[in-house]
Amino acid sequence: MLDFLAAYFMDEGWSLKKLHRLILLSNTYQQSSDDEGHYAQIDPDNRLVWKMNRQRLDFEEMRDSLLALAGKLDLSEGGHAVDIVGESFSPRRTIYGFVERQNLPKCFAHSTLPARTRPVRSGFATTVPQQALFS
């Protein structure tokens, strides 16, 4: 698959736009995560990749998705960090949210954010029920 995509990329004049279009319009990319009875009987573990496996959303993805569904997501780029959890609620994308390392807001309590007091590459993977609602 990678060889095919690399060849297509070169054949189309190194156009990222055309490569993105090919990938995003493919049947594989557009797969649903819904079960289909016939395939579920043949391959219950989805080893043949007949559906997209469900994945958890991180806090940022979840918050931005909820704001987008409500039609309130502010997509403006750049600028200073904003308070995304306080009284002066901001509809800016979560990536622009101010996070004070020593005093994390309660909404991050069940998230798998890395410890803010020391440098860490990523958060810990957990499967507790509370985290499923926040990450």
ZINORVEN-V352974 format. One record per residue. N is the residue number from 1. RES is the residue in one small letter. D_CENTER is the distance of its C-alpha to the mean C-alpha in Angstrom with 1 decimal. Layout:
# ZINORVEN-V352974
n & res & d_center
N & RES & D_CENTER
N & RES & D_CENTER
This chain:
# ZINORVEN-V352974
n & res & d_center
1 & m & 23.2
2 & l & 22.6
3 & d & 26.3
4 & f & 26.1
5 & l & 23.1
6 & a & 25.0
7 & a & 28.2
8 & y & 26.8
9 & f & 25.3
10 & m & 28.8
11 & d & 30.7
12 & e & 28.9
13 & g & 29.9
14 & w & 26.8
15 & s & 24.9
16 & l & 21.2
17 & k & 21.1
18 & k & 23.0
19 & l & 20.8
20 & h & 17.6
21 & r & 19.6
22 & l & 20.8
23 & i & 17.5
24 & l & 15.8
25 & l & 19.0
26 & s & 19.5
27 & n & 20.0
28 & t & 17.9
29 & y & 14.7
30 & q & 15.5
31 & q & 16.2
32 & s & 15.8
33 & s & 15.2
34 & d & 18.5
35 & d & 21.5
36 & e & 24.5
37 & g & 27.7
38 & h & 29.4
39 & y & 26.6
40 & a & 25.9
41 & q & 29.6
42 & i & 29.8
43 & d & 26.6
44 & p & 25.4
45 & d & 23.2
46 & n & 21.5
47 & r & 22.9
48 & l & 23.6
49 & v & 20.0
50 & w & 21.1
51 & k & 17.9
52 & m & 14.2
53 & n & 13.7
54 & r & 11.7
55 & q & 8.7
56 & r & 8.0
57 & l & 5.4
58 & d & 6.2
59 & f & 8.8
60 & e & 7.6
61 & e & 4.9
62 & m & 7.8
63 & r & 10.4
64 & d & 9.6
65 & s & 9.3
66 & l & 12.6
67 & l & 14.2
68 & a & 13.6
69 & l & 15.1
70 & a & 17.9
71 & g & 18.5
72 & k & 18.6
73 & l & 15.6
74 & d & 17.5
75 & l & 16.2
76 & s & 19.0
77 & e & 18.5
78 & g & 20.2
79 & g & 22.3
80 & h & 22.7
81 & a & 20.5
82 & v & 20.7
83 & d & 21.1
84 & i & 18.2
85 & v & 19.8
86 & g & 23.5
87 & e & 26.2
88 & s & 25.5
89 & f & 22.0
90 & s & 20.2
91 & p & 17.8
92 & r & 16.5
93 & r & 12.9
94 & t & 11.9
95 & i & 12.1
96 & y & 15.7
97 & g & 16.4
98 & f & 19.4
99 & v & 19.1
100 & e & 22.6
101 & r & 22.5
102 & q & 25.5
103 & n & 24.8
104 & l & 21.2
105 & p & 20.9
106 & k & 21.2
107 & c & 17.8
108 & f & 16.4
109 & a & 19.0
110 & h & 17.0
111 & s & 13.8
112 & t & 13.7
113 & l & 14.1
114 & p & 16.6
115 & a & 20.2
116 & r & 20.9
117 & t & 24.6
118 & r & 24.3
119 & p & 22.2
120 & v & 19.7
121 & r & 17.2
122 & s & 14.5
123 & g & 14.5
124 & f & 16.2
125 & a & 14.8
126 & t & 16.5
127 & t & 17.0
128 & v & 19.0
129 & p & 18.9
130 & q & 18.4
131 & q & 15.2
132 & a & 13.7
133 & l & 14.1
134 & f & 12.5
135 & s & 9.5
